[in-house]
Amino acid sequence: MKARSIMLAFCGLLALPAARAAMPEIQHWTTANGTAVYFVATSVLPIVDLSLVFDAGAARDGDKPGLAALTSRLLTDGTKELDAGAIARRFERYGARVTTDNSRDTARITARSLSAPENLQPTLDHLVEVLGNPVFPAAALERRRAQALVSLRQAQQSPGRVAERAFAQALFGDHPYANLPQGSISGMQAITRDDVLAFHDRYYVAANAIIAIVGDLRRPQAESIATRLAQALKRGSAAPALPPVPDLKKAKLVRRPFDSSQTHILIGAPAISRSNPEFIPLYVANHVLGGSGLVSLLADEMRERRGLSYSTSSTLITAAQRGWFELASSVRNDKLDESLRVLRNTLQRYAASGPTRQRLEAAKRNITGSFPLRLDSNQDILSHMVMIGFYRLPLDHLQTFRQRVEAVAQPQAQQAFQGHVDPSQMVTVLVGPKAVIDDVSID
Amino acid sequence: MTRTAIVMLLIGLLLCSSVHASDDDSAPRAEQWPVSEYRLDNGMRVIVREDHRAPVVVSQVWYRVGSSYERLGHTGISHLLEHMMFKGTAKHPPGELLRIIARNGGRQNAFTGRDFTVYFQQLAADRLEIAFRLEADRMQNLILDAQELAKERQVVMEERRMRVTDQPRSRFGEHFNTIAYPASPYAWPGLGWQADLEAITLEDLRGWYARWYAPGNALLVVVGDVQPEQVLRLAKAAFGKVPARATAHPHRADYLQAPGERRLVMHSEDAKVPYVLLGYQVPSVATAQARDEIYALMVLASILDGGKGARLSQELVRDQRVAASAGAGYNAVARLNSLFVLDAVPNNNTDNAIDPLVKALREQAQRLQSEPVDTETLERAKNLLLADHLYELDSMFYQAMQIGMLETAGVDWRILQVYPAKIRAVSAANVQAVARKYLIPSRLTVGILLPQTPPNDDVQPGNQEERS
């Protein structure tokens, strides 16, 4: 009773006028050569943040894992006139921060500049020049390749990173999502400059991109920025849809020996795409299980009640194609058996009966109540805009999100979980000392 | 890869408001938002910074206690107590402290540093009172229970295994600090040594709590969509009732200036990639006799590693190709003397890649001593610091962090207000002077992490079982 009245009071607060708008209003248009643009005007900080996002992530690597990452990192490493250092120093002279990175789905260029014209204008001119004329110098490629190999070897030092790689392989098999965003050692070794040129030519095109801009700008300025960025690109065409992610159909246990003091555990399966209508109920259901920090069921069972782990959580990772459900923990080697029992029991019980009404209500209150915290900075707003633009979510996604969470009733949450998370068909990855993990059986 | 975990740990340069307020916009610019400061009758200080961009607030309670307040035998006690602070009071039994914020749509957590322990909540602005009541309760009424301690000690040990024991770079960092800080409590890890963690008793924790958790040793920092007078009213109602109590004074032990050049070579069985870390003992904002030197050291760090166009990336990574990545960092905000660090990963895995890399890093320090930096490089380094300073206003949490970190280092937060002018005033001669004074061998520790076995690029052997 009390809780509901708090909720209503809170929703009232969020209906305050635009000066303290909780929900940014997204303006949307498409440039002449086919790039979708998303813009939010803010006025308080003298800052502009923007992202240019291509459907050019590791899922497009083909048979050379690392191609998307290498192309993304080389993008600002040379034009006909300027080398990597000169390019970087020109941005830095105006205080601009320009970075490139990639995920499985995306390759992203992000720029942050002061909004004063004497900073923003030269930054933008330079960005357009760099994006429009990359030459991917051979020497830069060799340097980036060597750096990537060092970084990939370094990841082998970490049992958590080893687990992550084994998990992706077991989960996705031949599907492109088996490629980690950073690629693989053998893939990196095999990439040629022609591969990079072809990848860039195909995917770094206007029709395969979105632009998100947030900051101290008015609409005409934002339009001009978007037009100039898009015009720096060839029109091209959107990347084809990725193949569907197949079901696992059986349980798998993967062991990777590692001489560590903890065993790292990952349990999961392919789940749901970002655009699936059951996403919200499943998101709420996972929030109860392992998505709400120390108050979640898994953390309660593992940490609060038993002191078995520092960190236990479950996550719903979403993507253009089906994302995945992932339960992660790391435990002392001599507690592996007990921990696996607790994790499996918690998961099975939850899959069978879903959240209690009390826990569901608490989760909904937490999600809706904390939603403004996710949008309290320009950078937060920018990442939500990228998500909405890239995954083609409705423009009023932010406005309706809390309402849709509110509407999730217990049967829907339970049904979504049962429909998309089957504990009997999951991958379990164990990374720890051989003698410890060899003792574990698949049941 | 560019900035390593260790450099990341040295939470970077300070910053904050000022800068050109121009424009015809009716909304007040961020740099004009006021900061208000109060002191309650029991000695607790309250600092409020308004930020009205979103209807949210961050509340942080800072205690002046952290790992540098500890002694050998009890290292890690501040962090262990931080964990126990979630175990409840008579009013808020274990778990309830967590749930009360969660069901109010908030986030909360805590963290322990060398000079501070911080408890924070992020909430809708109209829920601030809930955070205050909870913090005021556990400031005075914490129940320290043997069974809860038994569990939480295990949790902290798992944290240590995850963050340090199974991470060669972190273990190396712990070893490095014991040598780079030869006569300073910064020598030991914030998580504590394993043997000490095992030895700390319930009585020790009770003593530590009684010694440091009192309103006079606490600072409340609030940033968000709030009115300062109302925050004060709520703070008085919640924290004002906590009785004043004397707390201890921290020792300021840091006995050796320019201790002499030291070298650590650590061979690690689980490291796959070598790593080089150089640390020069330098003053912090709290220990500097001439505070302007701090700003010169910040500009110096930006000259070396302000971005990919700066000297370390240009010269060590792209021109000389001795490094796959290289960085520099200076943590100015500390209660005791700090380190100016240079670090790098060699470009290849052979043992003979190490010496040229160490040499190249030391040459960078020597060059800053022998030749004044050119105007273009100096201006670029300063522009980046000034722009970053404005960018950081985007995070309310970080605004609160800046105030809390300075105050717990023993420095008035108002120095944030002079930061831009101080950075602008740094000259090439100032940079050269601090390089000559501080980047010298007698202040230097050279650390080298070496893999014991050459890397194997093949996927590690494993096995897989399936069940239909």
Interface residues (C-beta under 8 A of the other chain):
Chain A: A3 I6 A9 F10 L13 L14 L16 A19 R20 A22 T42 S43 V44 L45 P46 I47 D83 A84 G85 A86 I87 A88 R89 R90 F91 E92 R93 Y94 G95 A96 R97 R112 L114 A116 N119 R143 A146 Q147 V150 S151 R153 Q154 Q156 Q157 S158 P159 G160 V162 A166 A170 I185 S186 K249 K250 A251 K252 L253 V254 R255 R256 P257 F258 D259 S260 S261 Q262 S292 G293 L294 V295 D300 R303 E304 R305 R306 G307 L308 S309 Y310 S311 S330 V331 R332 A362 R365 N366 I367 T368 G369 S370 F371 P372 L373 L375 D376 S377 N378 Q379 S441 I442 D443
Chain B: M1 V19 H20 D23 D25 A27 P28 R29 A30 H52 R53 A54 P55 V56 F86 P94 G95 L98 R99 A102 R103 N104 G105 G106 R107 N109 Q122 L123 A124 D126 A150 K151 E152 R153 Q154 V155 V156 M157 E158 E159 R161 M162 T165 D166 Q167 P168 R169 D225 E269 D270 A271 K272 V273 G306 G307 K308 G309 A310 S313 Q314 V317 R318 R321 A324 S325 V345 N347 N348 N349 E376 E379 R380 N383 L384 L386 A387 D388 L390 Y391 L393 D394 S395 M396 P455 D457 Q460 P461 G462 N463 Q464 E465 E466 R467 S468
